[in-house]
Amino acid sequence: MTRLSQTLPSTGFASAPSGLMKFVRDTAFMIDAMLFPGRIIAEVSEMRALQKQAARIEATDPARAAVLRQRAARIGL
């Protein structure tokens, strides 16, 4: 089995363009992160603050804590 056939799904080369597009998208995200690290740091700080607030109110308001965790999970998407 060749290396190419190991990396491509069994459907053959038909799905290769979607794999290539995923690679290009991921590479663009990586370059963006390297060019603008402040944005990544700000997003992580915001996520951390939401997680801390969720942990703080978990005992008194679990529903609100779950909402805060969901918001934290969506940051940067």
N, C-alpha and C positions, 0 to 999 in steps of 0.2 A: 504494500500500500504506500503510495507516495505521500509526501508531506502535504501537498495541496489537497489531496483527497481526504486527508485526516482533518483538515481545517474547514473544508466545505461540508455542508450538510448533505445527506444522502440524496436530496433532490437534484443535486448536480450544480451546474454553473448558473442556473436560473436565479438563485438567491445571492450570487456573488455581488451584484451591484448593491443590494441592501446592506451587505456586510461592509462593503467599501464605504458606503454612505455613513454607516455607524462609526467607522474608523475616522473618517474625515470630521464628523461632528465631535467626536471625543477629542481629536487633536485640536480642533478649534477651541473647545472649552479649556484645554490645557494651556494653549497659547494665551487665551484671554486671562486665565488665572495668573500666568507669569507676568503679563503686562500690567495688570491691575490688581496687585495683591491686597490693596486696601479694601477693595470691595469684598473679597473673600473673608478677610479678617472681620469686617463689619457684620457680615452675615453670620459668621460663627459666633460672634459676641451676642448678636440678637437671639440666636438659637439657644445659647447657653443661658441667657437671662430668662427666656421663656421657660426653659427646663427647670431652672431654680425656682421661679415663681410657682410652677406647677407642683414641685416637690413641697414647697412651703404650704400650699393650700390643700394638698391631697386629703388630709384627714377631715377637714371641715367642708370641702366642696369638691368631691371627686369628679363630678361632671365638668365643672369649670377647668379642673386640672387636665382632664382628657382633651378638652378643646385647646388649651394652651399647648399641649404636647403635639396635637395635630398641626397647629400653626407652625410650631418649631420644625416639624418634619417637612413642611412644604417650602420652607425658605430655601432659596437658591435653585428651585426647580424651574 
